[in-house]
């Protein structure tokens, strides 16, 4: 055997002395054997349990031979679109094709199909009609039941039905994939594997599911988006492994898709074991000639310390994928991985990140979550921190201190998101002080997302006042440490709830900051988020109240341009937006204005603008002889 990677070809399989594989893992990403990549974790977990796994990365989906490299696997095919939903990977929010793909050798775009999980599943089914096919990964996980698809602008069926697969392993998958493997190994037919937590299956026998919640039927939801909103919120309230019920989604009279309860979160010991497997921590050597896989650069020298997030942002799909219960690795596990990192010839002494979905979460939000799960209809941090919240950074501070003292470590950065309202909830400022002193390199990026209370409520984000107070505290800490470090806010335009009025409010805030944000994210309606449900249905599924949704591409362009009003290319859009909002007081020469009138040969480009500006701004005193004389007398 030439290397420690799992086989990607028949030749590599035979070099191991294998004549078959138990599972073939078909993936839309290139093969990168690093624990930041889902396919690496699942294949190593199966290997640790004694199963032989071959990997077919980015097969030619137009050729059936693309998935026959290993022949028919003994137990089944595992299929994933990759670390990202294939449509998000391919298209910007304006539905324009992206130019590069960081998960492909050389960053080349187009090496996986749109809706990859469906295409791969059908490709396999054309060749191997009876072999079990199990979908996993984020694309299948977030499309496991009927879902709104932004790119086709319609409600789509469960990906389980469209792909021809037998099962979906949703969520992180370590527990469910092993249970599925053991069931298949014991001779249980894949159609009878209906009992594994963290899976979705299909059945024609409604009576066999005696303890589930019946959701509205797919055909009815297509006709009435409000039915979908109610169905979605039922799903949202059943994402916790302690309290969730089975969900049954009808497709006609004789076909049902059934979602079992989520798998239980991993214990710390189980998390440590998952990250201790013999990952090669880089891409397969066959990609070297193409320049490698760009995505490895972001994660190769980073540490994953946790998973799960109780932040509850409505535009984030983590609730549906990783869940709200925070799971952590032990300090010993992370220190050992850091020591191995220092032995890498390419390591320069800098750990790029120590975090996860939210870097500073190292505990479940309260003790209750470990035995009873999260609250169904209440958030831990929104609209205000729960009185049972455990805001404690001591373990994280201790971990960072130990990492800083390891031989060979020059600097430890934190690049994952910092939840600033959680920092404010902690009465001890030790973490903030050490964050500013040791773990920031000039700029700290945080995500207030917006300033309008109307929009923030729809986002599930804290009041803007919390961010303002954090900004003051951060600035004060840096003054105390005699450091010049800045706060860089991530901002989002066109989120449900944001009309032109709220967009102008955000632009005025940017003006008060005195800089133009380089990064502005238009709201992107990805599958299985509360915000996406608002976008599709026009109501907030939590209370069914109407929500204003900016959908027109031109209106979205106007809202985005307002945030970047300093860019000359945006002038016409900003002017149009201000007219639409009735805020021509922001066009002029005063310090509070966003843009100035445009002149041609001494005249305004838009003759109508002069009168509009004059009517909204305070008149200036003319420099008459009398006024000048008055000033002299005062002097």
C-alpha positions as CSV (number, residue, x, y, z in Angstrom):
1,X,0.0,0.0,0.0
2,X,1.6,3.3,-1.2
3,X,-0.3,5.6,1.2
4,X,-2.7,5.7,4.1
5,X,-5.6,7.1,2.1
6,X,-8.7,4.9,1.5
7,X,-8.7,3.5,-2.0
8,X,-10.0,5.7,-4.8
9,X,-9.5,3.1,-7.6
10,X,-9.6,-0.6,-8.2
11,X,-5.8,-0.6,-8.3
12,X,-5.5,1.0,-4.9
13,X,-8.1,-1.5,-3.6
14,X,-6.0,-4.4,-4.8
15,X,-2.9,-2.9,-3.4
16,X,-4.5,-3.3,0.0
17,X,-5.2,-7.0,-0.8
18,X,-8.9,-6.5,-1.1
19,X,-11.1,-8.1,-3.7
20,X,-14.2,-6.2,-2.9
21,X,-15.4,-3.3,-0.8
22,X,-18.3,-3.3,1.7
23,X,-19.3,0.3,0.8
24,X,-18.7,2.7,-2.1
25,X,-18.8,6.3,-1.0
26,X,-19.8,8.5,-4.0
27,X,-19.0,12.2,-3.3
28,X,-19.4,15.5,-5.1
29,X,-16.2,16.8,-3.5
30,X,-12.7,15.8,-4.3
31,X,-11.3,13.3,-1.7
32,X,-9.7,15.2,1.2
33,X,-8.9,13.1,4.2
34,X,-9.3,15.7,6.8
35,X,-12.0,15.8,9.6
36,X,-13.4,19.1,8.3
37,X,-14.8,17.1,5.4
38,X,-17.9,15.0,6.0
39,X,-16.8,12.1,3.7
40,X,-13.5,11.8,5.5
41,X,-15.3,11.4,8.9
42,X,-17.9,8.9,7.7
43,X,-15.5,6.7,5.8
44,X,-13.0,6.6,8.7
45,X,-15.8,5.8,11.2
46,X,-16.8,2.8,9.0
47,X,-13.2,1.8,8.7
48,X,-12.8,1.8,12.5
49,X,-15.8,-0.5,12.7
50,X,-14.1,-3.0,10.4
51,X,-15.8,-2.1,7.1
52,X,-13.9,-1.8,3.7
53,X,-14.7,1.5,2.0
54,X,-13.8,2.7,-1.4
55,X,-14.3,6.3,-2.5
56,X,-15.4,7.6,-5.9
57,X,-15.0,11.3,-5.8
58,X,-16.6,13.5,-8.4
59,X,-17.6,10.8,-10.9
60,X,-18.6,11.6,-14.5
61,X,-22.4,11.7,-14.0
62,X,-22.9,11.4,-17.7
63,X,-21.3,8.0,-17.9
64,X,-22.6,5.0,-16.1
65,X,-19.1,3.6,-15.8
66,X,-18.3,6.5,-13.5
67,X,-19.7,4.6,-10.5
68,X,-18.5,1.1,-11.4
69,X,-14.8,1.5,-10.4
70,X,-15.1,-1.0,-7.5
71,X,-17.9,-3.1,-9.0
72,X,-21.0,-3.7,-6.8
73,X,-20.2,-3.2,-3.1
74,X,-21.1,-5.9,-0.7
75,X,-23.4,-3.8,1.5
76,X,-24.3,-0.6,-0.4
77,X,-23.6,2.8,-1.8
78,X,-23.2,5.9,0.4
79,X,-23.9,9.2,-1.5
80,X,-23.2,12.8,-0.6
81,X,-23.2,16.0,-2.7
82,X,-20.3,17.2,-0.7
83,X,-19.6,19.7,2.1
84,X,-22.0,22.2,0.5
85,X,-25.4,22.0,-1.1
86,X,-24.5,21.6,-4.8
87,X,-26.7,24.5,-5.8
88,X,-25.1,26.9,-3.3
89,X,-21.7,25.6,-4.5
90,X,-22.6,26.4,-8.1
91,X,-24.7,29.6,-8.0
92,X,-24.6,33.0,-6.3
93,X,-27.7,34.4,-4.7
94,X,-28.4,36.2,-8.0
95,X,-28.4,32.7,-9.6
96,X,-25.2,33.4,-11.6
97,X,-22.8,30.6,-12.1
98,X,-19.8,30.8,-9.8
99,X,-16.4,30.7,-11.5
100,X,-14.5,28.4,-9.1
101,X,-15.2,25.5,-6.8
102,X,-12.8,25.3,-3.8
103,X,-13.7,21.6,-3.3
104,X,-12.4,20.5,-6.7
105,X,-8.8,20.0,-7.8
106,X,-7.4,23.3,-9.2
107,X,-10.6,25.1,-8.2
108,X,-12.2,24.0,-11.5
109,X,-16.0,24.6,-11.7
110,X,-18.4,22.0,-13.2
111,X,-17.0,18.7,-11.8
112,X,-20.3,17.8,-10.1
113,X,-23.9,18.1,-11.3
114,X,-26.7,20.4,-10.1
115,X,-28.7,18.6,-7.4
116,X,-25.9,16.2,-7.1
117,X,-27.5,13.8,-4.5
118,X,-30.4,13.2,-6.9
119,X,-28.2,12.7,-10.0
120,X,-25.8,10.4,-8.3
121,X,-28.6,8.3,-6.8
122,X,-30.3,7.8,-10.1
123,X,-27.0,7.0,-11.8
124,X,-26.3,4.3,-9.3
125,X,-29.9,3.0,-9.6
126,X,-29.6,2.6,-13.4
127,X,-26.6,0.3,-13.0
128,X,-27.3,-1.5,-9.7
129,X,-31.1,-1.9,-9.3
130,X,-31.1,-3.8,-6.0
131,X,-28.1,-2.5,-4.2
132,X,-28.9,-0.3,-1.2
133,X,-28.3,3.4,-1.7
134,X,-28.1,5.6,1.4
135,X,-27.9,9.4,1.0
136,X,-26.1,11.6,3.5
137,X,-24.3,15.0,3.7
138,X,-25.8,18.4,4.0
139,X,-27.7,18.5,0.7
140,X,-29.7,15.4,1.6
141,X,-30.0,16.3,5.2
142,X,-31.6,19.7,4.5
143,X,-33.8,18.3,1.7
144,X,-35.0,15.2,3.6
145,X,-38.7,16.3,3.5
146,X,-40.6,18.6,1.1
147,X,-38.6,21.8,0.8
148,X,-38.6,25.1,-1.0
149,X,-36.0,25.2,-3.7
150,X,-34.9,28.7,-4.5
151,X,-33.2,27.9,-7.8
152,X,-36.3,26.4,-9.4
153,X,-38.6,28.6,-7.3
154,X,-40.9,25.8,-6.3
155,X,-41.7,23.3,-3.5
156,X,-39.8,20.1,-4.2
157,X,-40.4,16.6,-3.0
158,X,-38.2,14.8,-0.5
159,X,-34.8,14.1,-2.1
160,X,-35.3,10.5,-1.0
161,X,-38.0,10.1,-3.7
162,X,-36.3,12.0,-6.5
163,X,-33.0,10.2,-6.1
164,X,-34.3,6.6,-6.0
165,X,-32.4,6.0,-2.8
166,X,-33.5,3.7,0.1
167,X,-32.5,5.8,3.1
168,X,-31.3,9.2,4.2
169,X,-28.9,9.5,7.1
170,X,-29.5,13.0,8.2
171,X,-27.5,15.2,10.6
172,X,-23.9,14.4,11.3
173,X,-24.3,10.7,10.7
174,X,-21.7,8.9,12.7
175,X,-24.2,7.0,14.8
176,X,-26.8,6.3,12.1
177,X,-24.3,5.1,9.4
178,X,-22.8,2.5,11.8
179,X,-26.3,1.2,12.8
180,X,-27.3,1.0,9.1
181,X,-24.0,-0.9,8.3
182,X,-24.6,-3.3,11.2
183,X,-28.2,-3.9,10.1
184,X,-27.2,-4.6,6.5
185,X,-24.4,-6.9,7.7
186,X,-26.8,-8.9,9.8
187,X,-28.9,-9.6,6.7
188,X,-31.8,-7.1,7.3
189,X,-33.2,-5.9,4.0
190,X,-32.7,-2.2,3.5
191,X,-36.5,-1.7,3.1
192,X,-36.9,-3.0,6.7
193,X,-34.4,-0.6,8.2
194,X,-37.0,1.7,9.6
195,X,-35.8,1.9,13.2
196,X,-32.6,3.8,13.1
197,X,-32.6,7.3,14.7
198,X,-31.3,10.0,12.4
199,X,-32.7,8.4,9.2
200,X,-35.6,9.0,6.8
201,X,-37.3,6.1,4.9
202,X,-40.2,5.6,2.6
203,X,-43.1,3.2,3.1
204,X,-46.5,2.4,1.6
205,X,-47.8,1.0,5.0
206,X,-49.2,4.0,6.9
207,X,-50.3,1.7,9.7
208,X,-46.8,0.6,10.5
209,X,-46.0,4.1,11.7
210,X,-48.2,4.2,14.8
211,X,-46.5,7.0,16.8
212,X,-45.8,9.7,14.3
213,X,-47.1,13.2,13.6
214,X,-48.9,13.4,10.3
215,X,-47.8,16.4,8.3
216,X,-49.8,18.0,5.5
217,X,-49.5,16.2,2.1
218,X,-47.1,17.3,-0.5
219,X,-49.7,18.0,-3.1
220,X,-51.8,20.1,-0.7
221,X,-48.7,22.1,0.3
222,X,-47.9,22.9,-3.3
223,X,-51.3,24.5,-3.6
224,X,-51.2,26.3,-0.3
225,X,-47.9,27.7,0.9
226,X,-49.4,28.5,4.4
227,X,-49.8,24.7,4.9
228,X,-46.1,24.4,4.1
229,X,-45.3,27.1,6.7
230,X,-47.2,25.1,9.4
231,X,-45.5,21.9,8.3
232,X,-42.1,23.5,8.4
233,X,-42.6,24.8,12.0
234,X,-43.7,21.3,13.1
235,X,-40.4,20.0,11.7
236,X,-38.5,22.8,13.4
237,X,-40.0,21.9,16.8
238,X,-39.0,18.3,16.3
239,X,-35.2,18.6,15.7
240,X,-34.2,17.7,19.3
241,X,-33.3,14.1,20.0
242,X,-34.8,14.1,23.5
243,X,-38.3,15.4,22.6
244,X,-38.8,14.9,18.8
245,X,-41.5,12.7,17.4
246,X,-41.5,10.8,14.1
247,X,-42.9,12.9,11.2
248,X,-44.9,11.4,8.4
249,X,-45.2,13.2,5.1
250,X,-47.8,11.9,2.6
251,X,-47.2,11.7,-1.1
252,X,-50.6,10.8,-2.6
253,X,-52.7,8.1,-0.9
254,X,-50.2,5.2,-0.8
255,X,-46.7,6.6,-0.3
256,X,-45.2,8.2,2.8
257,X,-41.8,9.6,3.7
258,X,-41.1,9.0,7.4
259,X,-38.5,10.9,9.4
260,X,-37.3,9.2,12.5
261,X,-36.2,11.1,15.6
262,X,-32.7,12.7,15.4
263,X,-29.7,10.7,16.5
264,X,-28.4,11.4,20.0
265,X,-25.5,13.9,20.2
266,X,-22.0,12.4,20.6
267,X,-20.5,12.3,24.1
268,X,-17.1,14.0,24.5
269,X,-15.4,10.6,24.5
270,X,-17.1,9.7,21.2
271,X,-16.2,13.1,19.7
272,X,-12.5,12.5,20.7
273,X,-12.6,9.1,19.1
274,X,-14.0,10.5,15.8
275,X,-11.2,13.0,15.6
276,X,-8.5,10.6,16.6
277,X,-8.7,8.4,13.5
278,X,-5.7,8.2,11.1
279,X,-6.6,11.1,8.8
280,X,-4.0,12.0,6.3
281,X,-5.1,15.7,6.8
282,X,-4.7,16.6,3.2
283,X,-6.0,15.8,-0.3
284,X,-5.4,12.6,-2.2
285,X,-1.9,12.7,-3.9
286,X,-3.5,12.2,-7.3
287,X,-4.7,15.8,-7.3
288,X,-1.2,17.2,-6.9
289,X,-0.7,17.6,-10.7
290,X,-3.8,19.9,-10.8
291,X,-2.6,22.1,-8.0
292,X,-4.4,20.4,-5.1
293,X,-7.8,21.2,-3.6
294,X,-8.1,24.8,-2.5
295,X,-10.5,24.2,0.3
296,X,-7.8,22.5,2.4
297,X,-6.0,25.8,2.9
298,X,-8.8,27.1,5.2
299,X,-8.9,24.1,7.5
300,X,-5.5,22.3,7.4
301,X,-4.1,24.2,10.4
302,X,-7.4,24.7,12.2
303,X,-9.0,22.8,15.1
304,X,-12.6,21.8,15.3
305,X,-13.5,22.1,19.0
306,X,-17.3,21.9,18.9
307,X,-20.4,21.2,16.9
308,X,-24.0,22.2,17.3
309,X,-25.2,25.7,18.0
310,X,-27.9,27.2,20.3
311,X,-27.5,30.6,18.7
312,X,-30.7,30.0,16.7
313,X,-30.2,32.4,13.8
314,X,-33.2,32.0,11.5
315,X,-31.2,32.1,8.3
316,X,-28.9,29.3,9.4
317,X,-29.6,25.6,8.8
318,X,-27.6,24.3,11.7
319,X,-30.7,23.6,13.8
320,X,-31.7,21.0,11.1
321,X,-28.3,19.6,10.6
322,X,-26.1,19.7,13.7
323,X,-28.8,20.5,16.1
324,X,-28.8,23.0,19.0
325,X,-27.0,20.9,21.6
326,X,-23.4,21.9,21.7
327,X,-21.0,18.9,21.7
328,X,-17.3,19.4,22.4
329,X,-14.0,17.6,22.2
330,X,-11.8,17.4,25.3
331,X,-8.8,19.7,25.8
332,X,-6.5,16.7,25.6
333,X,-7.8,15.7,22.2
334,X,-7.4,19.2,20.8
335,X,-3.9,19.6,22.3
336,X,-2.8,16.2,20.8
337,X,-4.1,17.3,17.3
338,X,-2.2,20.6,17.7
339,X,1.0,18.7,18.6
340,X,0.6,16.6,15.4
341,X,0.1,19.8,13.5
342,X,3.4,21.2,14.6
343,X,5.1,18.1,13.0
344,X,3.8,19.0,9.6
345,X,6.6,20.3,7.4
346,X,4.3,23.0,6.0
347,X,3.3,24.3,9.5
348,X,4.6,27.8,10.1
349,X,3.5,28.1,13.8
350,X,0.1,29.6,13.3
351,X,-3.2,27.8,14.2
352,X,-5.7,29.5,12.0
353,X,-8.8,28.7,14.1
354,X,-10.1,27.0,17.2
355,X,-13.8,26.8,16.9
356,X,-16.8,25.4,15.1
357,X,-20.2,26.9,14.1
358,X,-19.7,29.3,17.0
359,X,-16.2,29.5,18.4
360,X,-17.0,30.5,22.0
361,X,-19.6,27.8,22.7
362,X,-17.9,25.1,24.8
363,X,-20.9,24.0,26.9
364,X,-24.6,23.3,26.2
365,X,-26.5,26.4,27.0
366,X,-27.9,25.0,30.2
367,X,-27.6,21.8,32.3
368,X,-31.1,20.8,31.3
369,X,-30.1,20.1,27.7
370,X,-27.9,17.1,28.6
371,X,-30.9,15.2,30.0
372,X,-34.1,16.8,28.6
373,X,-32.9,18.5,25.4
374,X,-33.6,22.1,24.2
375,X,-36.8,24.0,24.6
376,X,-39.1,23.5,21.6
377,X,-40.5,27.0,21.2
378,X,-38.0,29.1,23.1
379,X,-34.5,30.3,22.1
380,X,-31.5,30.4,24.4
381,X,-30.2,33.8,23.4
382,X,-33.1,35.4,21.5
383,X,-34.8,37.9,22.1
384,X,-32.8,38.0,25.3
385,X,-30.5,35.5,27.0
386,X,-32.5,32.9,28.9
387,X,-32.3,33.1,32.7
388,X,-31.0,29.5,32.7
389,X,-28.2,30.3,30.2
390,X,-24.8,29.2,31.3
391,X,-22.5,32.0,29.9
392,X,-19.1,30.6,30.8
393,X,-15.8,30.9,28.8
394,X,-13.5,29.4,31.4
395,X,-12.9,26.1,29.6
396,X,-12.3,27.9,26.3
397,X,-9.9,30.3,27.9
398,X,-8.0,27.5,29.5
399,X,-7.8,25.6,26.2
400,X,-6.5,28.6,24.4
401,X,-3.9,29.2,27.1
402,X,-2.6,25.7,26.8
403,X,-2.5,25.9,23.0
404,X,-0.5,29.1,23.1
405,X,2.2,27.5,25.3
406,X,2.8,24.4,23.0
407,X,6.3,24.2,21.5
408,X,6.2,25.3,17.9
409,X,3.1,27.5,18.3
410,X,3.6,31.2,17.6
411,X,0.0,32.4,17.4
412,X,-3.5,31.0,17.8
413,X,-6.2,32.8,15.9
414,X,-10.0,32.6,16.2
415,X,-11.7,32.9,12.9
416,X,-15.0,31.1,13.6
417,X,-17.8,33.4,14.5
418,X,-17.8,34.9,18.0
419,X,-21.3,35.2,19.5
420,X,-21.0,38.7,20.9
421,X,-24.2,38.6,22.9
422,X,-22.9,35.4,24.7
423,X,-19.7,37.4,25.5
424,X,-21.8,40.2,26.9
425,X,-23.8,37.7,29.0
426,X,-20.6,36.5,30.7
427,X,-19.9,38.7,33.8
428,X,-16.2,37.7,33.7
429,X,-14.2,39.8,31.1
430,X,-11.3,37.4,31.0
431,X,-12.2,35.9,27.6
432,X,-12.7,39.3,26.0
433,X,-9.3,40.5,27.4
434,X,-7.4,37.4,26.2
435,X,-9.3,37.5,22.8
436,X,-8.1,41.0,22.2
437,X,-4.6,40.4,23.6
438,X,-3.7,37.1,21.9
439,X,-6.2,35.9,19.3
440,X,-7.1,38.9,17.1
441,X,-4.9,40.1,14.2
442,X,-6.0,43.8,13.7
443,X,-9.6,43.0,13.0
444,X,-12.3,41.0,14.8
445,X,-15.2,40.0,12.5
446,X,-18.6,39.6,14.1
447,X,-22.1,39.3,12.7
448,X,-24.7,41.8,13.9
449,X,-26.2,41.4,10.4
450,X,-28.5,44.4,10.6
451,X,-29.5,47.4,12.8
452,X,-33.3,47.5,12.3
453,X,-35.2,45.9,15.2
454,X,-37.9,44.8,12.8
455,X,-35.3,42.8,10.7
456,X,-33.3,41.6,13.6
457,X,-36.5,40.0,15.1
458,X,-37.1,38.1,11.8
459,X,-33.4,37.1,11.8
460,X,-33.5,35.8,15.4
461,X,-30.6,38.1,16.2
462,X,-30.2,40.2,19.4
463,X,-31.2,43.9,19.6
464,X,-28.7,46.3,17.9
465,X,-28.2,47.8,21.3
466,X,-26.4,44.7,22.4
467,X,-24.0,45.0,19.5
468,X,-23.4,48.7,20.3
469,X,-22.5,47.9,23.9
470,X,-20.2,45.1,22.8
471,X,-18.5,47.5,20.4
472,X,-17.9,50.0,23.3
473,X,-16.5,47.2,25.5
474,X,-14.3,45.8,22.7
475,X,-12.9,49.3,22.0
476,X,-12.3,49.9,25.7
477,X,-10.5,46.7,26.2
478,X,-8.2,47.5,23.2
479,X,-7.5,50.9,24.6
480,X,-6.6,49.3,27.9
481,X,-4.2,46.9,26.2
482,X,-2.9,49.7,24.0
483,X,-3.8,47.9,20.8
484,X,-5.2,49.3,17.6
485,X,-7.7,46.7,16.6
486,X,-11.0,47.2,14.9
487,X,-14.5,45.6,14.8
488,X,-15.7,44.5,11.4
489,X,-19.4,43.8,11.2
490,X,-20.9,41.3,8.7
491,X,-24.1,42.8,7.3
492,X,-27.0,41.2,5.3
493,X,-29.3,42.9,2.9
494,X,-32.8,41.8,1.6
495,X,-33.6,39.6,4.5
496,X,-37.4,39.0,5.0
497,X,-38.7,42.0,7.0
498,X,-36.4,44.4,5.3
499,X,-38.3,47.0,3.2
500,X,-36.5,50.0,1.7
501,X,-37.0,51.9,4.9
502,X,-35.0,49.3,6.9
503,X,-32.4,49.2,4.1
504,X,-31.9,53.0,4.4
505,X,-31.6,52.6,8.1
506,X,-28.8,50.2,7.6
507,X,-27.1,52.5,5.1
508,X,-27.2,55.3,7.6
509,X,-25.5,53.1,10.2
510,X,-22.8,52.3,7.7
511,X,-22.4,56.0,7.1
512,X,-22.0,56.6,10.8
513,X,-19.2,53.9,10.9
514,X,-17.3,55.9,8.3
515,X,-16.4,53.0,6.0
516,X,-17.8,50.9,3.2
517,X,-18.2,47.2,4.0
518,X,-16.3,45.0,1.5
519,X,-18.4,42.0,2.3
520,X,-22.2,42.3,2.1
521,X,-24.3,39.2,1.9
522,X,-27.6,39.3,0.2
523,X,-30.0,36.9,2.0
524,X,-29.7,33.5,0.3
525,X,-32.8,31.3,0.7
526,X,-31.1,27.9,1.3
527,X,-33.2,24.8,2.2
528,X,-34.6,24.3,5.6
529,X,-34.3,27.6,7.4
530,X,-37.0,29.7,9.0
531,X,-35.9,32.6,6.9
532,X,-36.3,30.6,3.7
533,X,-39.8,29.6,4.8
534,X,-40.6,33.3,5.3
535,X,-39.2,34.0,1.8
536,X,-41.4,31.4,0.2
537,X,-44.6,31.8,2.1
538,X,-44.6,35.4,3.1
539,X,-45.4,34.6,6.8
540,X,-43.3,33.9,9.9
541,X,-44.0,30.2,10.6
542,X,-43.6,30.7,14.3
543,X,-46.8,32.8,14.6
544,X,-48.1,32.9,11.0
545,X,-47.8,36.7,10.9
546,X,-47.3,38.4,7.5
547,X,-43.7,39.3,6.6
548,X,-42.6,41.7,3.9
549,X,-40.2,39.9,1.6
550,X,-38.0,41.7,-1.0
551,X,-38.0,39.2,-3.9
552,X,-37.6,41.4,-7.0
553,X,-34.0,41.1,-8.1
554,X,-33.9,44.9,-8.8
555,X,-35.2,45.7,-5.3
556,X,-32.6,43.4,-3.9
557,X,-29.9,45.2,-5.9
558,X,-31.1,48.5,-4.5
559,X,-30.9,47.3,-0.9
560,X,-27.4,45.9,-1.4
561,X,-26.2,49.1,-3.2
562,X,-27.4,51.2,-0.2
563,X,-25.0,49.4,2.1
564,X,-22.1,50.1,-0.4
565,X,-23.3,53.6,-1.2
566,X,-19.7,54.9,-1.4
567,X,-19.0,52.8,-4.5
568,X,-19.4,55.1,-7.6
569,X,-20.8,52.2,-9.6
570,X,-23.8,52.1,-7.2
571,X,-24.7,55.8,-7.5
572,X,-27.7,55.4,-9.8
573,X,-29.1,52.5,-7.7
574,X,-28.6,54.4,-4.4
575,X,-30.3,57.5,-5.9
576,X,-33.3,55.3,-7.1
577,X,-33.5,53.6,-3.7
578,X,-33.5,56.9,-1.8
579,X,-36.3,58.3,-4.1
580,X,-38.3,55.1,-3.5
581,X,-37.9,55.4,0.2
582,X,-38.8,59.1,0.3
583,X,-35.4,59.9,1.7
584,X,-34.0,62.6,-0.6
585,X,-32.8,64.4,2.5
586,X,-29.8,62.0,2.2
587,X,-28.8,63.4,-1.2
588,X,-26.8,66.6,-0.8
589,X,-23.6,68.1,0.7
590,X,-24.3,67.8,4.4
591,X,-22.3,65.3,6.5
592,X,-25.4,63.2,7.1
593,X,-26.0,62.7,3.3
594,X,-25.1,59.4,1.6
595,X,-24.5,60.8,-1.9
596,X,-24.1,64.2,-3.6
597,X,-26.1,65.5,-6.5
598,X,-24.5,64.7,-9.8
599,X,-23.7,67.7,-12.0
600,X,-23.0,68.1,-15.7
601,X,-21.5,71.4,-16.9
602,X,-22.6,73.1,-13.7
603,X,-26.1,71.7,-13.8
604,X,-27.6,68.8,-12.0
605,X,-27.8,65.6,-14.0
606,X,-31.4,65.3,-12.9
607,X,-33.0,68.7,-13.0
608,X,-35.8,67.5,-10.8
609,X,-33.4,66.7,-8.0
610,X,-32.6,70.3,-7.1
611,X,-36.1,71.0,-6.0
612,X,-36.4,67.7,-4.2
613,X,-33.1,68.3,-2.3
614,X,-34.1,71.9,-1.4
615,X,-37.4,70.7,0.0
616,X,-35.9,68.2,2.4
617,X,-32.8,70.1,3.6
618,X,-32.6,73.1,5.9
619,X,-32.0,76.3,4.0
620,X,-28.6,77.8,4.4
621,X,-28.2,81.5,5.2
622,X,-27.0,83.6,2.3
623,X,-23.8,85.5,2.6
624,X,-25.3,89.0,2.5
625,X,-23.5,92.2,3.5
626,X,-25.8,92.5,6.5
627,X,-25.0,88.9,7.8
628,X,-21.3,89.5,7.4
629,X,-21.5,92.8,9.3
630,X,-23.4,91.0,12.2
631,X,-20.6,88.4,12.4
632,X,-18.0,91.1,12.7
633,X,-19.9,92.9,15.5
634,X,-20.1,89.6,17.4
635,X,-16.4,89.2,17.2
